Amino acid sequence: MSIKAILFDLDNTLIDFMHMKQEATRAAAKAMVAAGLKADEEELAADLFDFYLDYDIEADDAFQRFLESRYGQIDFRVLAAAINAYLREKALNLKPYPEVPETLEKLKAQGYKLAIVSNGRRLKAAMRLNAAGLDGFFDIVIGWEDTGKKKPEPEPFLLATERLGVLQGECMMVGDWPEVDLAGAKAIGMKTCWAKYGSRFEEVATDHVLDEFEDLELVLGI
């Protein structure tokens, strides 16, 4: 059965999310110190990034919770400076991996249907796609609220196939997280493609491996 649709994870598959998060938290730490927080800037940046990973990498209240946990209170001057610096740096670093726009354009020209299947909220995914200049490539964006389930549960993948009008066996899922992106897709009969370039995991069982995003062209023979 030939591939007619390609589903993509977003963060660390199309967009270098962890690099963005590191740069943005580093800028927030610098702003906190400039606003009067007594701390070593480099140590603060490392602590803030680690807190994000432990608390919730997508959290909107991470700075508040970080200040409460480390200092027992919130200085709103420091908090405001951190959030503003974070948002400025985030906007500058929400960029796609090399060759992502060019490869997506080729896929669209070949007639492939393209979708985002994210465990985050649809609006956040759409905002990141827009900021990275990628929103025009995708037929649909599936977020957590569309099914109330997250990958690797089957519901997000199945909804994507339903909205695209294709069978599971006609889909390939591309993602960096094997246990979430790839295992869930494989369990319902999709082909899988591991975005190794954006992954923190070791070698995994998958149908295809991408050392860089443009390798997808070789996988599909285009």
C-alpha positions, 0 to 999 in steps of 0.5 A: 500500500503506497503512502498518501499522507505523512503525519509529523510531530512538531517539536524536535521534528520540524522545529528545534524546540529544545534549542529555543527553550535553552536560549529563551531560558538563558535570556530570562535568567539574564533579565532576572539578574538585571532586575535585581535577583541575587544569583549567578546568571549561568547557574540560574539559567541551568537551574531554570532550564532543568526546572522546566524539564522536571515541572512541565516543558509546556507550562505557562506558569514555570517562572512563577513556580520556579521563583516560589520553589527557589526563593519562597516568594515572587518578585513581580518586577523580576517575574515580568522581566523574565517573561518579557525576555523569554518571549522575545528570545522565543520568537527569535529562535522558533525556527525550523531545522535545515531544509524543512520548508524546502522538503515540505514544499516538495512533498506538497508538490508530489501530492502528499497530504500533510498533518501535524499530530501534537500532544500540545494544544492546537493553538500553540502548535499553530502559533509555532508553525506560523512563527516558523513559517510552516503553517501553509504546508499542513492540511490539518493540525491535531492537538490534545483537545481534539480527542482528549487523548495524547500519543501514543494512544490511537485516537489522535492518529485515527482522527488525523486519518479520518480528516485526511481521508486516508487509511492507516496503512497509507500513512507514515508518522515522522517523530523524534520520540519513539515511545510516543510518536512511533509506537502509537503510529505503528500499533495501528498499522502506520509506517514510522520514520524516526527523526534521529537528528532531533532525538535524545534517544538511542537507536530504536526499531523503526521503518526508516531513520532520518539523520537530517530532515531532507532524508525524507525525500530519499525515504519516499523516493522523490 
